[in-house]
């Protein structure tokens, strides 16, 4: 293994020990190191960093900026042990990211997505993907948390799933509605019929009997969303699987408002359920919808009348 590869392993190991998963950046850093090896480079320079980051030509500037940021972070680490390493300045390939607007999935669209997934050509995929999409919709789990589940993490007896060592090393128990548990139990039996000798203890399996990987999931989702006609509402509002997590958070608040509960007092409960470190992190997911705004306004009306009356 080259000295650059050793340095990269040390860098990733250190960052991950601090709680960062670095799945995407880790893959990108590996691709950058392969590029350096192909070009015969012995260290990171501004020139080779920019040359790699701006591939492919014609890609979105935000994508280029993200790639260069991955190299910049590693170069800062590398420079502490290699004085010849150059750190790309922050002013190179600048890009101000804009928060994506969560896609407002309707129940009918989610059902259509699950029906399309059930028609995938592989019997195991046709069982796995509808169950996975359904679980994301009703639980608010992160995609990585769902595919990280092992068989023992799904506890049908107590009606919950255990999310182990998730973001920032946090673990939690997530209770589910009995209907969701029945769907997971049905998948459990079907999966064992179709793949009786898997290569992994993962709950959700690929056709190879291994744990599902996010890049493949997103490729399947991209194909299915075209099939069911899920189209962008704007450049910033495109259908993403992660938006099912936003939808879960917003719908939970809407249900609480309808029930007349103290939403502010219950927010820490939602924050814990979703695996956030604190309620402030949950606010990111509470994108205003017309129904949510209307219910919140109704709750404020008596207070406004008292103040202005």
HUCOR-V232110 format. One record per backbone hydrogen bond with DSSP energy under -0.5 kcal/mol. CO is the residue of the C=O (numbers start at 1). NH is the residue of the N-H. E is the energy in kcal/mol with one decimal. If there is no record, write none. Layout:
((CO | NH | E) (CO | NH | E))
This chain:
((2 | 6 | -2.3) (3 | 7 | -2.4) (4 | 8 | -2.4) (5 | 9 | -2.4) (6 | 10 | -2.3) (7 | 11 | -2.4) (8 | 12 | -2.7) (9 | 13 | -2.4) (10 | 14 | -2.2) (11 | 15 | -2.3) (12 | 16 | -2.6) (13 | 17 | -1.7) (14 | 18 | -0.8) (15 | 18 | -0.7) (15 | 20 | -1.7) (16 | 19 | -1.6) (19 | 168 | -1.3) (22 | 26 | -1.6) (23 | 27 | -1.7) (24 | 28 | -2.4) (25 | 29 | -2.7) (26 | 30 | -1.8) (27 | 31 | -2.0) (28 | 32 | -2.3) (29 | 33 | -2.4) (30 | 34 | -2.0) (31 | 35 | -1.9) (32 | 36 | -2.3) (33 | 37 | -2.3) (34 | 38 | -2.2) (35 | 39 | -1.9) (36 | 40 | -0.8) (36 | 41 | -2.1) (37 | 40 | -0.5) (44 | 86 | -2.7) (45 | 49 | -2.2) (46 | 50 | -2.3) (47 | 51 | -2.3) (48 | 52 | -2.0) (49 | 53 | -2.6) (50 | 54 | -2.0) (52 | 55 | -1.5) (56 | 59 | -1.7) (60 | 63 | -1.1) (60 | 64 | -1.7) (61 | 65 | -2.6) (62 | 66 | -2.0) (63 | 67 | -2.2) (64 | 68 | -2.5) (65 | 69 | -2.0) (66 | 70 | -1.7) (67 | 71 | -1.7) (68 | 72 | -2.8) (69 | 73 | -2.3) (70 | 74 | -1.7) (71 | 75 | -3.0) (72 | 76 | -2.0) (73 | 77 | -1.2) (74 | 78 | -2.8) (75 | 79 | -2.5) (77 | 80 | -1.2) (78 | 81 | -1.7) (78 | 82 | -1.7) (82 | 85 | -2.0) (86 | 88 | -0.6) (89 | 92 | -1.5) (91 | 94 | -0.8) (95 | 97 | -0.9) (100 | 102 | -0.6) (103 | 105 | -1.9) (106 | 110 | -2.1) (107 | 111 | -2.3) (108 | 112 | -2.3) (109 | 113 | -2.3) (110 | 114 | -2.3) (111 | 115 | -2.4) (112 | 116 | -2.3) (113 | 117 | -2.1) (114 | 118 | -1.7) (116 | 119 | -1.2) (117 | 120 | -1.6) (122 | 126 | -2.8) (123 | 127 | -0.9) (124 | 128 | -2.7) (125 | 129 | -2.4) (127 | 131 | -0.9) (128 | 132 | -2.6) (129 | 133 | -2.8) (130 | 134 | -2.3) (131 | 135 | -2.4) (132 | 136 | -2.3) (133 | 137 | -1.9) (134 | 138 | -1.9) (135 | 139 | -1.5) (136 | 140 | -1.5) (142 | 146 | -2.0) (143 | 147 | -2.4) (144 | 148 | -0.9) (146 | 149 | -1.1) (149 | 203 | -2.9) (149 | 204 | -0.5) (150 | 153 | -1.2) (151 | 154 | -1.4) (153 | 155 | -0.8) (153 | 162 | -2.5) (154 | 156 | -0.9) (155 | 159 | -0.9) (155 | 160 | -2.0) (159 | 176 | -2.4) (160 | 155 | -2.6) (161 | 163 | -0.6) (161 | 174 | -3.2) (162 | 164 | -0.7) (163 | 172 | -2.2) (166 | 169 | -2.1) (167 | 170 | -1.5) (170 | 166 | -3.8) (172 | 163 | -2.9) (173 | 175 | -0.6) (174 | 161 | -2.0) (177 | 180 | -0.7) (177 | 181 | -2.0) (178 | 182 | -2.3) (179 | 183 | -1.7) (180 | 184 | -2.2) (181 | 185 | -2.4) (182 | 186 | -2.3) (183 | 187 | -2.1) (184 | 188 | -2.4) (185 | 189 | -1.9) (186 | 190 | -2.2) (187 | 191 | -3.4) (188 | 192 | -1.7) (189 | 193 | -1.6) (190 | 194 | -2.2) (191 | 195 | -2.5) (195 | 198 | -0.5) (201 | 151 | -2.1) (203 | 205 | -0.6) (204 | 212 | -1.0) (206 | 209 | -1.9) (209 | 199 | -1.4) (209 | 200 | -0.7) (210 | 206 | -2.9) (213 | 217 | -2.0) (214 | 218 | -2.6) (215 | 219 | -1.7) (216 | 220 | -2.4) (217 | 221 | -2.7) (218 | 222 | -2.4) (219 | 223 | -1.8) (220 | 224 | -2.4) (221 | 225 | -2.8) (222 | 226 | -1.1) (223 | 227 | -1.5) (224 | 228 | -2.1) (225 | 230 | -3.0) (226 | 229 | -0.5) (229 | 231 | -1.1) (234 | 237 | -0.9) (236 | 101 | -2.5) (236 | 238 | -0.6) (237 | 233 | -2.7) (237 | 234 | -1.2) (240 | 243 | -0.9) (241 | 244 | -1.9) (242 | 245 | -1.4) (242 | 246 | -1.0) (243 | 247 | -2.6) (244 | 248 | -1.9) (245 | 249 | -1.9) (246 | 250 | -2.5) (247 | 251 | -2.7) (248 | 252 | -2.0) (249 | 253 | -1.8) (250 | 254 | -2.3) (251 | 255 | -2.4) (252 | 256 | -2.1) (253 | 257 | -2.7) (254 | 258 | -2.3) (255 | 259 | -1.9) (256 | 260 | -0.8) (256 | 261 | -1.8) (257 | 260 | -0.9) (261 | 263 | -1.3) (262 | 266 | -1.4) (263 | 267 | -1.2) (266 | 269 | -1.1) (266 | 270 | -1.6) (267 | 271 | -2.8) (268 | 272 | -2.3) (269 | 273 | -2.5) (270 | 274 | -2.3) (271 | 276 | -2.8) (272 | 275 | -1.1) (278 | 281 | -1.6) (278 | 282 | -0.7) (279 | 282 | -0.9) (279 | 283 | -1.2) (280 | 284 | -0.5) (281 | 284 | -0.7) (282 | 285 | -1.8) (282 | 286 | -0.6) (283 | 286 | -1.0) (285 | 287 | -1.9) (289 | 293 | -3.0) (290 | 294 | -2.2) (291 | 295 | -2.3) (292 | 296 | -2.3) (293 | 297 | -2.4) (294 | 298 | -2.1) (295 | 299 | -1.7) (296 | 300 | -1.5) (297 | 301 | -1.4) (298 | 302 | -0.6) (300 | 304 | -2.5) (301 | 305 | -2.4) (302 | 306 | -1.9) (303 | 307 | -2.0) (304 | 308 | -2.7) (305 | 309 | -1.9))
